[in-house]
Amino acid sequence: MSWLVRSVAALLVGLVLSFFFFWLMAGLVFPGQSNAAAAAAGVLALGCAGAVWYFWPNKPRPSRRAGTALMVYFAVRFVLFWLMPGLFSSDPPNLVAGAASDVLALACAAAVWYFWPKTPAPPSRPQTETSATSEPAYLPRVMFCSMIAGTVGFAGGFFGPMIFSPGSSAGPLIGIIVTGPLGFLLGPVIGVATMIRRTSLAALPRAASWLALQFVLACGFYWLFAEVFVWNSFGLMMLLATAIVGAVLFAHTLKHLDPPRAIVAMGVILLVGIAAMLVLSTFPPVMAPSWGKAPGAGAPLPAFAFIFAPAFDTSRHVPLYTIDRNQWGLEVLFVAACVGIGLLMVRIKAASRGHFDGK
C-alpha cells in the first residue's frame, strides 16, 4: 500500500500547489493571460508533485492525518471564496487575495497536521473493565442529544405557531427551517455539558474538539441568518452556550484535573478568542440592506451596532441597516487565526522543553 499512499500524496500536493501558483503567475508574470498562468502553474505544481514522489520515504504516512489536513485546506479556501467573491472574480486576478487565502488555508491545514494526536503506545498491562469504561464516549451522547434537541425544536417550531399564532404566515416553516436544525446543531454542546463531571485530562482534547465543532456550527448558523432579524440571535445564543460550557469545562479542569501549564495557557487563549468572537457577534458590522431602502434612510451608517437594536427589525419594513456578514466573517476568521497562532506558539514552547504535559 506504500505506493498508493505515495501516489495520492504526490497528486494532492500537485492539486493544492496549483491554486497558489496560478494566483502567483496570474498576478505577477502573466497579468490578463489566464491560459498562460494556468499552464505555468500546472508545470510548477507538477514539478513539486514529482519531487514529492521522488523523495517520498519508504514508510507510509498516516492517511487520515493527511486527508483531514487536505479537507481543512479546501474547506478554508471555499469559505474564503464564498465570503469574498469580489476579490476572487476580479479581472485581472487579485494577487493579494489569492496569496492571502492560500497562506491562511495552508496554515490551517498545517495546524491540523501538527496537532494531530499521536497513536498511543500499547498499555503495559491489560485494562480492567472499570478503566476501559471510565472514559466518556462523546459520539453516542452527542448524537443522542442532537436527536432529542432536534425533535423538540422541530415540534416547537412546527406546532407552536399553529397554537399560539394561527394566522401567522410563517407557520410550520419555523420548525423545518430554523428551530429543528437549530436543536440538532446544539447536540455537541449539550452532550459535552452533560459529561463535564466525567471528563478526565486524557479526554479533555476530545471535549474541546466537540466544542470547537459546535462553535463552527454556531458561526455558520449566525452567518446564514445574519440578515434576518431575531433569527440571527439564535446563532448568537449558540455561540453564548458554547462559551458558557467551555468556561465551565475550563473551571472543572483547573479545580479537579490539575492540568499542566501548557493546557492552562491554551484554555485561556481559547476563552479569550471566544469572548472576542462573542463581542464581534453582539456588535456586528452593519451595511445598508441590499433588497430595499428603509424609510428615512440617508444618514451615515455606524461602523457597528447592537444586534437587538430596533434599526435591525425586518418584521414591518426594510431595516435601516443589516449585518454585513462578509465583514463579520473576515473578523471572525482573523480572531480564529490569532487563536491558532497562539495555540501553536504554546505547543512549540512546551515541546521545546521536552515535555508537553509537564507543569
C-alpha positions as CSV (number, residue, x, y, z in Angstrom):
1,M,0.0,0.0,0.0
2,S,3.0,2.3,0.3
3,W,3.0,3.1,-3.4
4,L,-0.7,4.1,-3.2
5,V,-0.1,6.5,-0.3
6,R,2.9,7.9,-2.2
7,S,0.8,8.4,-5.4
8,V,-2.1,10.0,-3.6
9,A,0.3,12.4,-1.7
10,A,2.0,13.5,-4.9
11,L,-1.4,14.1,-6.5
12,L,-2.7,16.1,-3.6
13,V,0.4,18.2,-3.4
14,G,0.1,19.0,-7.1
15,L,-3.6,20.0,-6.7
16,V,-3.0,22.2,-3.7
17,L,0.0,24.0,-5.1
18,S,-1.7,24.6,-8.5
19,F,-4.0,27.1,-6.8
20,F,-1.2,29.0,-5.2
21,F,1.0,29.0,-8.4
22,F,-2.0,30.2,-10.5
23,W,-2.5,33.2,-8.4
24,L,1.2,34.0,-8.4
25,M,1.5,33.6,-12.2
26,A,-1.7,35.5,-12.9
27,G,-0.8,38.4,-10.7
28,L,3.0,38.8,-11.4
29,V,4.1,37.0,-14.5
30,F,1.1,36.7,-16.8
31,P,-1.4,39.5,-15.9
32,G,-4.5,39.2,-18.0
33,Q,-3.4,35.9,-19.6
34,S,-5.2,33.2,-17.6
35,N,-4.3,30.4,-20.0
36,A,-0.6,31.1,-19.8
37,A,-0.8,31.5,-16.0
38,A,-2.7,28.1,-15.7
39,A,-0.1,26.4,-17.9
40,A,2.8,27.8,-15.9
41,A,1.1,26.9,-12.6
42,G,0.5,23.3,-13.9
43,V,4.1,22.9,-14.8
44,L,5.3,24.1,-11.4
45,A,2.8,22.1,-9.5
46,L,3.7,19.0,-11.5
47,G,7.3,19.5,-10.7
48,C,6.5,19.7,-6.9
49,A,4.4,16.6,-7.2
50,G,7.3,14.8,-8.9
51,A,9.7,15.9,-6.1
52,V,7.3,14.5,-3.5
53,W,7.1,11.2,-5.4
54,Y,10.9,11.0,-5.8
55,F,11.8,11.9,-2.2
56,W,9.0,10.1,-0.5
57,P,10.4,7.9,2.3
58,N,9.8,4.2,2.3
59,K,7.5,4.2,5.3
60,P,3.9,5.2,4.5
61,R,2.3,8.2,6.2
62,P,-1.0,8.1,8.1
63,S,-3.7,8.6,5.6
64,R,-6.3,10.0,7.9
65,R,-4.0,12.8,9.1
66,A,-3.2,13.9,5.5
67,G,-6.8,13.5,4.4
68,T,-8.1,15.7,7.2
69,A,-5.5,18.4,6.6
70,L,-6.4,18.4,2.9
71,M,-10.1,18.7,3.6
72,V,-9.4,21.6,6.0
73,Y,-7.4,23.3,3.3
74,F,-10.2,23.1,0.7
75,A,-12.8,24.0,3.3
76,V,-11.0,27.2,4.3
77,R,-10.4,28.0,0.6
78,F,-14.1,27.5,-0.1
79,V,-15.2,29.7,2.8
80,L,-12.9,32.5,1.8
81,F,-14.1,32.3,-1.8
82,W,-17.7,32.4,-0.5
83,L,-17.1,35.3,1.8
84,M,-15.1,37.4,-0.7
85,P,-16.4,36.7,-4.2
86,G,-15.4,40.1,-5.4
87,L,-11.8,39.6,-4.6
88,F,-11.5,36.3,-6.5
89,S,-13.6,37.1,-9.6
90,S,-11.8,40.3,-10.4
91,D,-10.0,40.7,-13.7
92,P,-7.0,40.6,-13.5
93,P,-7.0,38.2,-10.6
94,N,-6.2,39.8,-7.2
95,L,-2.8,38.6,-6.2
96,V,-3.1,39.7,-2.6
97,A,-6.5,38.0,-2.1
98,G,-5.3,34.8,-3.7
99,A,-2.0,34.6,-1.9
100,A,-3.5,35.5,1.5
101,S,-6.3,32.9,1.1
102,D,-3.7,30.2,0.2
103,V,-1.5,31.1,3.1
104,L,-4.4,31.1,5.6
105,A,-5.7,27.8,4.2
106,L,-2.2,26.2,4.3
107,A,-1.7,27.4,7.8
108,C,-4.9,25.8,9.0
109,A,-4.0,22.6,7.2
110,A,-0.5,22.7,8.8
111,A,-2.1,23.3,12.2
112,V,-4.3,20.2,11.8
113,W,-1.2,18.2,10.7
114,Y,0.8,19.4,13.6
115,F,-1.8,18.9,16.3
116,W,-2.9,15.5,15.0
117,P,-3.0,13.2,18.0
118,K,-0.3,10.6,18.0
119,T,-1.2,6.9,18.3
120,P,-0.9,6.0,21.9
121,A,1.5,3.3,22.9
122,P,0.1,-0.1,23.8
123,P,-0.6,-0.4,27.5
124,S,1.9,-2.3,29.6
125,R,-0.8,-4.2,31.3
126,P,-4.3,-5.2,30.2
127,Q,-7.0,-2.7,31.1
128,T,-9.6,-3.8,33.5
129,E,-13.3,-3.5,32.8
130,T,-13.5,-0.4,35.0
131,S,-10.7,1.5,33.4
132,A,-11.9,0.6,29.9
133,T,-15.3,2.1,30.5
134,S,-14.2,5.1,32.6
135,E,-13.5,7.4,29.7
136,P,-16.6,9.2,28.4
137,A,-18.0,8.2,25.0
138,Y,-18.8,11.6,23.4
139,L,-20.1,10.5,20.0
140,P,-23.1,8.4,21.2
141,R,-24.0,11.1,23.7
142,V,-23.7,13.9,21.2
143,M,-25.8,12.0,18.6
144,F,-28.4,11.3,21.2
145,C,-28.6,14.9,22.4
146,S,-28.8,16.1,18.8
147,M,-31.7,13.9,18.0
148,I,-33.6,14.9,21.2
149,A,-32.9,18.6,20.8
150,G,-33.7,18.5,17.1
151,T,-37.0,16.7,17.7
152,V,-38.0,19.2,20.5
153,G,-37.0,22.1,18.3
154,F,-38.9,20.8,15.3
155,A,-42.0,20.1,17.3
156,G,-41.9,23.5,19.0
157,G,-41.4,25.4,15.7
158,F,-43.9,23.3,13.8
159,F,-46.8,23.2,16.2
160,G,-46.1,26.4,18.2
161,P,-47.2,28.9,15.5
162,M,-50.4,26.8,14.9
163,I,-51.3,27.0,18.6
164,F,-50.2,30.5,19.6
165,S,-50.5,32.4,16.3
166,P,-52.9,30.6,13.9
167,G,-52.8,33.5,11.4
168,S,-49.1,33.7,11.2
169,S,-47.6,33.3,7.7
170,A,-44.5,31.6,9.0
171,G,-46.5,28.5,10.2
172,P,-44.6,25.2,10.3
173,L,-41.7,26.6,8.3
174,I,-40.1,27.9,11.5
175,G,-39.7,24.3,12.7
176,I,-38.5,23.0,9.4
177,I,-36.0,25.8,8.6
178,V,-35.0,27.2,12.0
179,T,-35.8,25.5,15.3
180,G,-35.4,21.9,14.1
181,P,-31.9,22.4,12.6
182,L,-31.0,24.7,15.5
183,G,-31.9,22.0,18.0
184,F,-30.0,19.3,16.1
185,L,-26.9,21.6,15.8
186,L,-26.9,22.1,19.6
187,G,-26.1,18.4,20.1
188,P,-22.3,18.8,20.7
189,V,-22.6,21.5,23.4
190,I,-25.4,19.6,25.2
191,G,-23.5,16.4,25.0
192,V,-20.3,17.9,26.4
193,A,-22.2,19.7,29.1
194,T,-23.8,16.5,30.4
195,M,-20.4,14.8,30.6
196,I,-18.2,17.5,32.1
197,R,-18.0,15.8,35.5
198,R,-16.8,12.6,33.8
199,T,-14.1,14.4,31.7
200,S,-10.6,13.4,32.5
201,L,-7.3,15.1,31.5
202,A,-6.9,12.4,28.8
203,A,-10.4,13.1,27.4
204,L,-10.1,16.8,27.5
205,P,-8.9,17.2,23.9
206,R,-12.0,15.3,22.7
207,A,-14.3,17.5,24.7
208,A,-12.5,20.6,23.3
209,S,-12.8,19.2,19.8
210,W,-16.6,18.8,20.1
211,L,-16.9,22.4,21.5
212,A,-14.8,23.7,18.6
213,L,-17.2,21.9,16.2
214,Q,-20.1,23.4,18.0
215,F,-18.6,26.9,17.6
216,V,-18.1,26.4,13.9
217,L,-21.7,25.3,13.5
218,A,-22.9,28.3,15.5
219,C,-20.8,30.7,13.4
220,G,-22.3,29.1,10.2
221,F,-25.9,29.5,11.6
222,Y,-25.2,33.1,12.5
223,W,-23.7,33.8,9.1
224,L,-26.6,32.1,7.2
225,F,-29.3,34.1,9.0
226,A,-27.3,37.3,9.6
227,E,-29.7,39.5,7.6
228,V,-32.9,38.0,9.3
229,F,-33.8,39.9,12.5
230,V,-34.4,37.6,15.6
231,W,-33.3,34.5,13.7
232,N,-29.7,35.7,13.8
233,S,-29.9,36.0,17.5
234,F,-30.3,32.2,17.6
235,G,-26.8,31.9,16.3
236,L,-25.6,34.3,18.9
237,M,-27.3,32.2,21.6
238,M,-25.5,29.1,20.2
239,L,-22.2,31.0,20.5
240,L,-23.0,32.0,24.0
241,A,-24.0,28.5,25.1
242,T,-20.7,27.2,23.7
243,A,-18.8,29.8,25.5
244,I,-20.5,29.0,28.8
245,V,-19.9,25.3,28.5
246,G,-16.3,25.9,27.6
247,A,-15.8,28.1,30.6
248,V,-17.4,25.5,32.9
249,L,-15.2,22.8,31.4
250,F,-12.1,25.0,31.9
251,A,-13.1,25.6,35.6
252,H,-13.6,21.9,36.1
253,T,-10.2,21.2,34.6
254,L,-8.5,23.7,36.9
255,K,-10.3,22.5,40.0
256,H,-10.3,18.7,39.6
257,L,-7.7,17.6,37.0
258,D,-4.5,19.5,38.0
259,P,-3.6,20.4,34.3
260,P,-0.1,21.3,33.1
261,R,0.8,24.9,32.4
262,A,0.5,24.4,28.6
263,I,-3.1,23.2,28.9
264,V,-4.0,26.2,31.1
265,A,-2.4,28.6,28.6
266,M,-4.3,27.0,25.7
267,G,-7.5,27.2,27.7
268,V,-7.0,30.9,28.4
269,I,-6.2,31.6,24.7
270,L,-9.4,29.8,23.6
271,L,-11.6,31.6,26.1
272,V,-10.2,35.0,25.1
273,G,-10.8,34.1,21.4
274,I,-14.4,33.0,22.2
275,A,-15.0,36.2,24.2
276,A,-13.7,38.3,21.3
277,M,-16.0,36.5,18.8
278,L,-19.0,37.0,21.1
279,V,-18.3,40.7,21.2
280,L,-18.0,40.9,17.4
281,S,-21.3,38.9,17.1
282,T,-23.1,41.0,19.6
283,F,-22.0,44.3,18.0
284,P,-21.6,43.2,14.3
285,P,-20.6,45.5,11.4
286,V,-23.5,46.9,9.5
287,M,-24.3,47.9,6.0
288,A,-27.3,49.2,4.1
289,P,-29.8,46.5,3.1
290,S,-29.4,45.2,-0.4
291,W,-33.1,44.4,-1.0
292,G,-34.5,47.9,-0.5
293,K,-34.3,51.3,1.1
294,A,-35.6,52.0,4.6
295,P,-38.0,54.9,5.3
296,G,-36.0,57.9,6.3
297,A,-32.7,56.4,5.2
298,G,-29.8,58.7,4.2
299,A,-28.0,59.3,7.5
300,P,-24.4,57.9,7.7
301,L,-24.4,54.3,8.9
302,P,-22.5,53.4,12.1
303,A,-19.5,51.1,11.9
304,F,-21.2,48.5,14.1
305,A,-24.4,48.2,16.2
306,F,-26.1,46.2,18.9
307,I,-27.7,43.1,17.4
308,F,-31.0,43.7,19.1
309,A,-31.2,47.4,18.0
310,P,-34.6,48.4,16.5
311,A,-32.9,49.5,13.3
312,F,-32.3,45.8,12.5
313,D,-36.0,45.0,12.7
314,T,-37.3,43.4,9.5
315,S,-40.8,42.4,10.6
316,R,-42.6,45.5,9.4
317,H,-40.4,47.4,7.0
318,V,-37.0,47.5,5.4
319,P,-34.5,48.0,8.2
320,L,-32.1,51.0,8.4
321,Y,-29.2,48.6,8.2
322,T,-28.4,44.9,8.4
323,I,-25.4,42.8,9.4
324,D,-22.5,42.9,7.0
325,R,-22.0,39.1,7.0
326,N,-18.9,39.2,4.9
327,Q,-17.1,41.7,7.1
328,W,-18.2,39.8,10.2
329,G,-16.9,36.6,8.7
330,L,-13.5,38.2,8.0
331,E,-13.3,39.5,11.6
332,V,-14.1,36.0,13.0
333,L,-11.5,34.4,10.7
334,F,-8.9,36.9,11.9
335,V,-9.6,36.1,15.5
336,A,-9.5,32.4,14.7
337,A,-6.1,32.9,13.0
338,C,-4.8,34.7,16.1
339,V,-6.1,32.0,18.4
340,G,-4.5,29.3,16.2
341,I,-1.1,31.2,16.2
342,G,-1.3,31.5,20.0
343,L,-2.0,27.8,20.4
344,L,0.8,26.9,18.0
345,M,3.3,29.0,20.0
346,V,2.3,27.4,23.3
347,R,2.6,24.0,21.8
348,I,6.0,24.7,20.3
349,K,7.3,26.2,23.5
350,A,6.1,23.3,25.5
351,A,7.6,20.8,23.1
352,S,10.9,22.6,23.1
353,R,11.2,21.9,26.8
354,G,10.9,18.2,26.1
355,H,7.6,17.5,27.7
356,F,4.2,18.8,26.6
357,D,2.3,17.7,29.7
358,G,4.8,18.9,32.3
359,K,4.0,21.6,34.8
